[in-house]
Amino acid sequence: MLKPVKLLLVAILAVVVVAAVAHFTSHASEPARPLQLQQQVSIPFQFVALGDSRFTASTDPEVASDAIRRALVSAIAKVKPAFISFGGDIVYRGDHADDWQVWDSETAAWQQEDIPVYPALGNHDLHGRETTALANYFKRFPALQEHRYYSVRIANCLMLVLDSSLSEVGGPQGEWITQTLDNIPGDVAFVMIVLHHPPYTSSTDEMHGGGHSARSQEQALAKLLELRQQTSKARFVVFGGHVHNYERKEHGGVIYFVTGGGGARPYLIDRSPGDLYRGAPINYHYLLAEVSATSMKVTMNRVEIDNGKEVWTQPDQVTITAPGH
């Protein structure tokens, strides 16, 4: 029989091993080396930003509108942007293969036009068994090499795509963000930050019919961005989602968009006085950004279905300039 001291040592060793395995497992999908992608484009160029489409095999209209999704996909394919920035909640249930198969079939036009898609993870993309959900996700986006956050250099732009299920101000992702913002190349005119949960929104968790409040960790990220913006020669532009509507705000020189109108059931918003867009209550849409050497013009392309017909309008547009270019 083992002596009490030996039993204690065995127990301690077991705890250490279990903790180490748990730590490794929880970080197994976070490669140590940050992923830096590059896309060669000529200035001027244009790209599309959208989010919260919730591609799904479900026919429940309370989940998403397949008619809106198809209208947006078709319109974006005709634009032929240099790339698409997708702000999360790509599918409704990340661990459901049939939802991802709907994504495959409904976005075939993008694949035919060879339009790259740079996605951010949303909470629905991680739905259910996370390992299965991530396997489905990375199967569609092999260029990410199983990185949950990454950067893309595109001409005079640097795009940081974040995973807002992880801390943006602490841990490996937070350290990477801070280091990247402290070392922005001098020829970068615009830094785009893409994440699912928005740092600012007029929506709240208590909204009738659904909504989401801004979380403290994204608010902390906003403070970091606004502090860096004071001395940066590049303009910071944030594209968030999660709230199924459209919003545009400016804080501390940083431009914030909520672009969550990709097809998921819409959320109504009681817009605050600081909202720079005060249009229609429901906004299915995508954003078209036109980038030049010193400016980025962002246009909200809104769609509604009226008696089976698509009605397109452009109710909001803003031209953003780079402070040091």
Residue, then its C-alpha position, 0 to 999 in steps of 0.5 A: m500500500l502507498k504511504p499517505v505522503k506518496l498518495l498526496l504526491v500522486a494526487i497533486l501530480a494528477v491535478v497538475v496533469v489534468a490542469a495542463v491537459a485542460h489548458f492545452t485543450s482550451h488553447a489548441s485552436e489558438p496557434a501561437r504565431p499570428l497569421q498575417l495574410q496579404q491580398q494584392v490589389s490596386i488602388p482604388f478598390q472596393f470591398v463589402a462588409l456585412g454580417d449576421s446572415r444566419f445561413t441555415a437549413s431551418t425554415d423558421p422565419e424567426v431565425a432568418s429570411d432566406a429571400i433577403r440572404r439570396a438578394l444580398v448574395s446576388a447583389i454582392a456578386k454583381v458588384k464583384p468586390a475585391f473581398i468580403s468582410f463577414g462579421g460573424d454569425i455566418v450560419y445559425r448553428g455552427d455544429h450543424a453540417d446542413d447549415w454549412q451546406v446551405w452556405d455552400s450552395e447559396t454563396a456559390a456565386w461568390q465562389q464563381e466570381d473568385i471573391p475572397v471572404y475574410p470571416a470573423l467568428g460569431n457566437h452562432d458559428l460556435h454554437g453547439r459542440e465547439t470542436t465540430a463547429l470550428a471544424n465546419y468553419f475552418k473547412r470553408f476557410p482553409a486560408l485561415q490555417e485554423h487561426r481564430y484571429y488574424s490580419v490581412r494587408i490589402a494595399n493601403c489598408l490593414m484589417l484586423v479580424l478578431d474573435s470576440s469570444l476571446s478577450e480583445v484586451g487581454g490574453p494572446q489576442g489582446e497582446w497581439i492587438t496592442q502590439t499590432l496597433d503599436n507598429i502600424p506601417g507608415d504607408v497604412a491609411f486605414v486600419m479596419i477592425v472586424l469583430h462580431h460584438p460591437p463596442y457601441t450600440s443603441s440596442t440593449d438586452e432588454m429590447h422588446g423583440g430582441g437586442h444586445s447591449a455592448r459588452s465591457q470587453e468591447q468597450a475596453l477595446a474601444k478605449l484602446l483604439e481611441l487612445r491610439q487614434q490620437t497619435s496615429k496617421a491611419r484612420f481606425v474603422v470598426f465593423g461590428g455585428h451581432v445587433h441585427n440592424y445598421e448603426r454608424k457612430e464616431h467616438g474619439g476619431v474612430i468610426y464605428f459601424v454595426t452591420g448586422g443586417g445580413g438576413a437574421r431576424p431584425y432587431l428594432i433600435d431606440r436610436s440615441p442622440g449620438d447615432l449618425y444614422r436615423g433612418a428606417p427601423i429595419n435595415y437589411h443591408y450590406l456596406l460597400a466601401e470604396v477605398s482611394a489613396t486618402s479616403m474610404k467612402v462607405t455606402m449602406n445598400r438597403v434592401e426590402i422585399d415588397n410584394g415579392k420584388e426587391v427594393w434597393t435604396q442607399p439611405d446612408q453614406v459617409t466619406i472617411t479620411a485618413p488623418g496623416h495621408 
